[in-house]
């Protein structure tokens, strides 16, 4: 899907044809759309195709007046039951003459912020600032998702205290995968922003440089938070794996104790079921004596196990 946007009268609107100072947003395009867009804009097809690769690394590349910037953006899984709640996806930003093109394999939360008018001082004609604003919003979104990850971890922690099942532990493992994706992405984004600061890839004025510094600061905070949450989660997983194992051991100990206690009356009943001469065999009160003896020995066994704290 390809949509073309431009600021008209200070408001963002959608237009039909490609014009100067317009923004072309591309979402999961087909081969024909990629070829047509490359012919109309003069952008290399490889730039459009590379940005659609989910494994594409964050990088900057220039070719014949076109600049490709690939940044990793955080994504929330649309289904709450998915194994991995958060993941990352490459977003391609292509600057060509008086055009700017964004390319992504899926509908992107970062791009949606701009389309919904939730980004202040956003102007398509100021392409350098647009790129920096994408970086800044990406870093802020990483931080917001990290806070959600922390909340999910705390909820799972509460459920794990008395749990003997692996379900909550598996969810923690999946959250840890999300943190691994986040860590890889925010570090890659850090290198891209640092390169833009050093090199003259995009011309920045003083305000743009201040905005880029803010984006770098937010990204560094995301890196630190990801490290902290990852370390905490690793410790939690080790601790709760031990708790689950300990809970299971307690249950097995109780069941074993109960089994041993129940063997006492079973042993006495088995002895009096043998075809040999036994005490009280001819007594009228033999059954009561046997039952009382089994009950007495069982009570002694229970008291013994309680004293040893085996029950």
Buried (B, 14 or more C-beta within 10 A) or exposed (E): EBEBBBBEEEEBEEEEEBEEBBBBBBBEBEEEBBEEBBEEBEBBEEBBBBBBEEEBBBBBBEEEEBBBBBBBBBBBBEEEEEEBBBBBBBBBBBBBEEBBBBBBBBBBBBBEBBBEEEBEEBBBBBBBBBBBBBBBBBBBBBBBBBEEBBEBBEEBBEBBEEBEEEEBBEBBBBBBBBBEBBBBBBBBBBEBBEEBEEEEBBEBEEEBBEBBBBBBEBBBBBBEBBEEBBEBBEEBBEEBBEBBEEBEEEEEBEEEBEEEBEEBBEEBEEEBEEEEEEEBEEEEEBEEEBEEBBEEBBEEBBEBBEEEEEB
